[in-house]
Amino acid sequence: MRRILYVWNYREWGGAQIYFLSLMKAAREVANPFEVKAIIPEDSDERVLKYLADLNVPVEFVQAAPPAVGTAKGFVGKLLHRIRVYRSENRLVTRILKELAEGRDDQPQASGVPVVHIDLGFWQSYRALARLLRRANVFVTQHTALVDPGGIRGLSWRMKGKRVSGFPNFVVLASNNDAKNSLRPFLTQKKFDSIRVTYTGIDPDEIADVDDAGSHAEHRRSGHSLSAGMPLVITVGQFIERKGCWVVLDALRKLRDAGENIQFLWLGTSALDSGTVEIINGYHLGDRFRFLSGEEIGPSRNDLLGLLGTADTFVLASFREGLPIALVEAMALGVPCIASRVGAIPEAIDHNVSGLVVTPGDADDLAEAIRTLVHDPEMRKMFGTAARAIAFEKFNQKTTAEETVRIYDKVWKTSG
């Protein structure tokens, strides 16, 4: 049996997991299926565990990585954080290698080298990747553009990239062209030229389920105490500065002051802390702004997508992005979209053709774009129709997953 281990080291639910789940499903549906297993942190988001269970994917747990480096203060704090990350990666790689060894013991006659598809960056985790590359074909997917930090740190990243490029069994994929192009300075030309763009995409079956339940849109709104008579604008993602949370609130305050009656619904993951709630209340938006956590939205993907499909407009005000799955899902649902001109978003939205792109951080620009769509139903219809066609043609999860599995298959056959 051909084997693939899918590995990530963070608890949160997001687009990367949706991407991995689609690959797991496709890898087991081909004529010569792969055996798949997930290695993920303990205390992972319950939704991740549910989807893995629904796919009947076996799971091994490891201790989770420490929080992001932004939570560490000062030189000593950052140094200690890096030590904790190193130890965490060592535990993770040790667990993967143990799993690979057990697989060989169970199938001593098996040919080919196993695949490990892992969410680690070579610029931070070269040693971990090098250990794995001695025992497996290692795939990584770049979802967001890699920003060169310059100086000694940037030189270190380029050195690590060139070194890891020397492993023929190191396979790099990119989920958009912006992410791919950002890797050019860090990899050898040969490795860069080998990168395939495999877009993160929508699951047509999930979208079809929401379409079939379209007549229940009013019920979905009323179930969350949303007015059926007011324009509804929705965003999806963590309520953090990188996602433009304060820009959104500034734009909503401008719209309120201009007399616009708009409901804005932020669909997040975890509940907001009391400090954040206090700041939000300081904007005095009242019922014009609502936040729903994953628990309030519901446990299934259909709960989230069904609510997203009731929107009159979707907004993504991020300062930095790859190609967010929430944006592509809104497009597939025929919801007209407004998004920042960052990352790979222009690969999805053609300004004034399939949506509106705005300047990141510009609350006036965002407010004007929302006002424009709210008052122009014909434009909303035009954008929604065009966006839906693009999503199904360019960002079809099944097509992407099947292409990736073909790459797995090619690597497997050449490594036997």
C-alpha positions in Angstrom: 0.0 0.0 0.0 1.3 3.4 -1.0 1.4 5.8 2.0 1.0 9.5 2.6 1.3 11.3 5.9 -0.4 14.7 6.2 1.2 16.8 8.9 0.6 20.2 10.4 1.5 21.6 13.8 -1.2 24.1 14.8 -4.6 23.7 16.4 -6.6 26.3 14.4 -9.1 25.5 11.7 -8.4 27.2 8.3 -7.8 27.0 4.6 -4.7 24.8 4.9 -6.8 22.1 6.6 -9.5 22.3 3.9 -6.7 21.9 1.3 -5.2 18.9 3.1 -8.6 17.3 3.6 -9.4 17.5 -0.2 -6.0 15.9 -0.9 -6.7 13.0 1.5 -10.1 12.4 -0.1 -8.7 12.4 -3.6 -5.6 10.2 -2.7 -8.0 7.4 -1.6 -10.3 7.6 -4.6 -7.8 6.9 -7.4 -7.7 3.5 -9.0 -4.5 2.6 -7.1 -5.3 4.3 -3.8 -2.9 5.7 -1.2 -3.1 4.8 2.5 -3.4 8.2 4.3 -2.9 9.2 7.9 -2.9 12.6 9.6 -0.4 13.7 12.3 -1.7 16.7 14.1 -1.5 18.5 17.4 -3.4 17.4 20.5 -6.3 19.7 21.3 -6.9 20.4 17.6 -10.1 22.3 16.6 -13.1 20.0 17.0 -14.2 20.7 13.4 -10.9 19.3 12.1 -11.4 16.1 14.1 -14.9 15.8 12.9 -14.0 16.1 9.2 -11.1 13.6 9.6 -13.6 11.2 11.3 -16.1 11.7 8.5 -13.4 10.8 6.0 -12.4 7.8 8.2 -8.8 9.1 8.2 -6.7 7.7 11.1 -5.0 10.3 13.3 -1.9 10.4 15.4 -1.5 13.3 17.9 1.6 15.2 18.9 2.2 18.0 21.4 1.2 21.3 19.8 3.8 24.0 18.8 4.1 27.1 21.0 2.0 30.2 20.1 3.2 32.5 17.3 6.4 34.4 17.8 4.5 37.7 18.0 3.5 36.7 21.6 7.2 36.6 22.7 8.7 39.9 24.0 12.3 41.0 23.9 15.5 39.2 22.7 15.4 36.7 25.5 11.7 35.9 25.0 12.2 35.4 21.3 15.2 33.2 21.9 13.3 31.0 24.3 10.4 30.9 21.9 12.8 29.7 19.1 14.1 27.0 21.4 10.6 25.8 22.2 9.8 25.7 18.5 12.9 23.7 17.8 12.0 21.2 20.4 8.4 21.0 19.1 9.7 20.4 15.6 12.0 17.7 16.9 9.1 15.9 18.6 7.1 16.2 15.4 9.8 14.8 13.1 10.6 12.0 15.6 6.9 11.0 15.5 6.8 11.0 11.7 10.0 8.9 11.5 8.6 6.4 14.0 5.4 6.2 11.9 7.4 5.6 8.7 9.5 2.9 10.4 6.3 1.2 11.7 4.9 1.2 8.2 8.0 -0.5 6.8 7.8 -3.2 9.5 4.1 -3.8 8.7 4.8 -4.0 4.9 8.3 -5.3 4.4 7.8 -6.1 0.8 6.4 -2.6 -0.1 8.2 -0.7 -2.8 8.5 3.0 -3.3 9.3 5.8 -0.8 6.4 7.2 1.4 5.2 10.7 0.9 5.1 13.2 3.8 3.0 16.3 2.9 3.8 18.8 5.7 3.1 22.4 6.5 6.7 23.6 7.4 8.7 26.4 5.8 12.3 25.6 4.8 13.4 29.1 5.9 12.5 28.3 9.5 12.6 24.5 9.6 15.4 23.4 7.4 16.8 20.8 9.9 13.5 19.2 10.4 12.9 18.9 6.6 16.4 17.6 6.0 15.8 14.8 8.5 12.6 13.8 6.8 14.1 14.0 3.3 16.5 11.2 4.2 13.6 8.9 4.7 10.6 10.2 2.6 9.5 12.2 -0.4 8.6 15.5 1.2 5.9 17.8 -0.2 5.3 21.4 1.0 2.8 23.9 -0.3 3.3 27.6 -0.1 0.0 29.4 0.5 1.1 33.0 1.0 4.0 35.0 -0.4 7.3 34.7 1.4 8.6 38.2 2.3 12.4 38.6 2.2 13.4 40.1 5.6 16.7 41.2 4.1 20.1 41.4 5.9 21.6 38.4 7.6 18.3 36.8 8.2 17.4 37.0 4.5 20.8 35.6 3.5 20.2 32.7 5.9 16.8 32.0 4.3 18.4 32.0 0.8 21.2 29.6 2.0 18.6 27.2 3.5 16.5 27.3 0.4 19.4 26.6 -1.9 20.5 23.7 0.3 17.1 22.1 0.5 16.7 22.6 -3.3 19.5 20.0 -3.6 17.2 17.2 -2.5 15.5 15.7 -5.6 12.7 14.3 -3.4 11.8 17.7 -2.0 8.6 18.8 -3.9 7.3 22.3 -3.7 3.8 23.3 -4.7 2.2 26.7 -4.5 -1.5 27.5 -4.1 -1.3 30.6 -6.2 1.1 32.4 -8.5 1.8 35.2 -6.0 3.1 32.6 -3.5 5.1 30.8 -6.2 6.8 33.9 -7.5 7.9 35.0 -4.0 10.0 31.8 -3.8 12.2 32.6 -6.8 15.1 34.3 -4.8 15.2 31.4 -2.3 15.4 28.3 -4.4 17.6 27.1 -7.3 16.3 27.9 -10.7 15.7 24.2 -11.3 13.6 23.8 -8.2 11.7 27.0 -8.8 10.8 25.9 -12.4 9.5 22.6 -11.0 6.9 24.3 -8.8 3.3 23.5 -9.8 0.5 25.9 -8.9 -2.3 23.9 -7.4 -5.0 26.4 -6.3 -6.8 25.9 -3.0 -10.4 25.7 -4.1 -14.0 25.1 -3.4 -15.7 21.7 -3.0 -18.5 21.7 -5.7 -20.5 19.2 -3.7 -20.6 21.5 -0.6 -21.6 24.4 -2.8 -24.4 22.3 -4.4 -25.8 21.4 -0.9 -26.0 25.1 -0.1 -27.6 25.9 -3.5 -30.2 23.2 -2.8 -31.0 24.8 0.5 -31.2 28.3 -1.0 -34.9 28.7 -0.1 -33.9 28.6 3.6 -31.8 31.7 3.4 -34.4 33.8 5.3 -34.6 31.1 8.0 -30.8 31.1 8.3 -30.8 34.9 8.9 -33.7 34.8 11.4 -32.0 31.9 13.2 -29.2 34.4 14.1 -31.5 37.3 14.7 -30.5 39.1 11.4 -32.9 41.4 9.8 -34.4 40.1 6.5 -34.9 43.7 5.3 -31.4 45.2 5.7 -28.4 44.6 3.5 -26.1 42.0 5.0 -22.4 42.2 4.5 -20.3 39.2 5.8 -16.6 38.4 6.3 -15.0 35.2 7.4 -11.8 34.8 9.4 -10.0 35.5 12.6 -10.7 38.9 14.2 -7.1 40.1 14.0 -5.4 43.2 12.7 -3.9 41.3 9.7 -7.4 40.6 8.6 -8.2 44.3 8.7 -10.6 44.1 11.7 -10.2 47.8 12.7 -10.4 49.0 9.1 -13.7 47.2 8.8 -15.0 48.9 12.0 -13.7 52.3 10.8 -15.6 51.8 7.5 -18.7 50.8 9.3 -18.6 53.9 11.5 -18.2 56.1 8.4 -21.3 54.4 6.8 -23.3 54.8 10.0 -22.4 58.5 10.2 -23.5 58.8 6.6 -26.9 57.4 7.5 -26.5 53.9 5.9 -28.3 51.1 7.5 -26.2 48.0 7.0 -25.7 44.8 9.0 -22.2 43.5 9.1 -21.6 40.0 10.3 -18.1 38.7 11.1 -17.9 34.9 11.1 -14.8 33.9 13.2 -13.3 30.9 14.9 -12.8 31.5 18.7 -14.9 33.8 20.8 -13.6 37.3 21.3 -11.8 38.2 24.6 -13.3 40.9 26.8 -10.7 43.5 25.9 -11.5 43.1 22.2 -15.2 43.3 22.9 -14.7 46.5 24.8 -12.9 48.1 21.9 -15.6 47.1 19.5 -18.3 48.5 21.8 -16.3 51.8 21.7 -17.3 52.2 18.0 -21.0 52.4 19.0 -22.2 50.4 16.1 -24.9 48.5 18.0 -26.6 45.8 15.9 -24.8 47.1 12.8 -21.9 44.8 13.7 -22.2 41.2 14.9 -19.5 38.6 15.6 -20.3 34.9 15.6 -17.8 32.3 16.8 -17.5 28.9 15.3 -19.5 27.5 18.2 -22.3 29.9 17.5 -22.3 29.3 13.7 -22.6 25.5 14.1 -20.4 22.4 13.8 -20.7 21.7 10.1 -19.3 23.2 7.0 -22.9 23.5 5.7 -23.7 25.8 8.7 -20.9 28.2 7.7 -21.4 28.1 4.0 -25.2 28.3 4.3 -24.9 31.5 6.4 -22.3 32.9 4.0 -24.6 32.3 1.1 -27.2 34.6 2.6 -24.9 37.6 2.3 -25.6 40.5 -0.1 -21.9 41.3 -0.2 -18.7 39.6 1.0 -15.8 41.7 2.3 -12.2 40.8 2.9 -10.1 43.8 4.2 -6.8 42.0 4.9 -3.4 43.5 4.8 -1.7 40.2 3.8 -3.2 37.1 2.2 -2.5 34.3 -0.1 -5.8 33.2 -1.7 -8.3 32.9 1.1 -10.7 29.9 0.8 -13.5 32.0 2.3 -13.2 34.5 -0.6 -13.3 31.7 -3.2 -16.3 30.1 -1.4 -18.2 33.4 -1.4 -17.5 33.7 -5.2 -18.7 30.1 -5.8 -21.9 31.0 -3.9 -22.5 33.9 -6.2 -22.0 36.5 -3.5 -20.5 39.7 -4.9 -17.1 40.4 -3.3 -15.0 43.3 -2.1 -11.4 42.5 -1.2 -8.0 44.2 -0.6 -5.5 44.4 -3.5 -3.0 42.1 -1.8 -1.4 38.7 -2.3 -3.2 36.5 -4.8 -6.5 38.2 -4.6 -6.1 39.8 -8.0 -5.8 36.3 -9.4 -9.4 35.7 -8.3 -11.1 39.1 -8.6 -10.9 41.2 -11.8 -11.8 44.7 -10.6 -15.1 46.0 -11.9 -15.7 42.7 -13.7 -16.1 40.0 -11.0 -15.9 42.2 -7.9 -14.2 45.2 -6.4 -10.6 45.4 -5.1 -9.8 48.2 -2.6 -6.7 49.7 -1.1 -5.6 47.8 2.1 -6.0 49.9 5.2 -8.1 52.5 3.5 -11.4 52.7 5.4 -12.8 55.4 3.1 -12.2 53.2 0.0 -13.8 50.2 1.7 -16.8 52.2 2.9 -17.3 53.6 -0.6 -17.1 50.1 -2.1 -19.7 48.7 0.3 -22.0 51.7 -0.3 -21.7 51.2 -4.1 -22.7 47.5 -4.0 -25.4 47.9 -1.4 -27.2 50.5 -3.6 -26.6 48.7 -7.0 -28.4 45.4 -7.2 -27.6 45.0 -10.9 -23.9 45.4 -10.2 -24.2 42.8 -7.4 -25.8 40.4 -9.8 -23.2 40.9 -12.5 -20.3 40.5 -10.1 -21.9 37.4 -8.4 -22.5 35.7 -11.7 -19.0 36.3 -13.0 -17.4 35.3 -9.7 -19.3 32.1 -9.5 -18.1 31.1 -13.0 -14.5 31.9 -12.2 -14.6 29.9 -8.9 -15.9 26.8 -10.6 -13.6 27.0 -13.6 -10.4 28.1 -11.9 -10.7 27.1 -8.2 -12.3 23.7 -8.3 -11.0 21.7 -5.4 -11.5 18.3 -7.1 -9.4 19.4 -10.1 -6.6 20.7 -7.9 -6.6 17.5 -5.7 -6.6 15.2 -8.7 -3.6 17.1 -10.2 -1.7 16.9 -6.8 -2.4 13.1 -6.6 -1.0 12.7 -10.1 2.2 14.4 -8.8 2.3 12.0 -5.8 1.9 9.1 -8.2 4.7 10.3 -10.4 7.1 10.8 -7.5 6.2 7.4 -6.1 6.9 5.6 -9.3 10.3 7.2 -9.8 11.4 6.6 -6.2 10.8 2.9 -6.0 
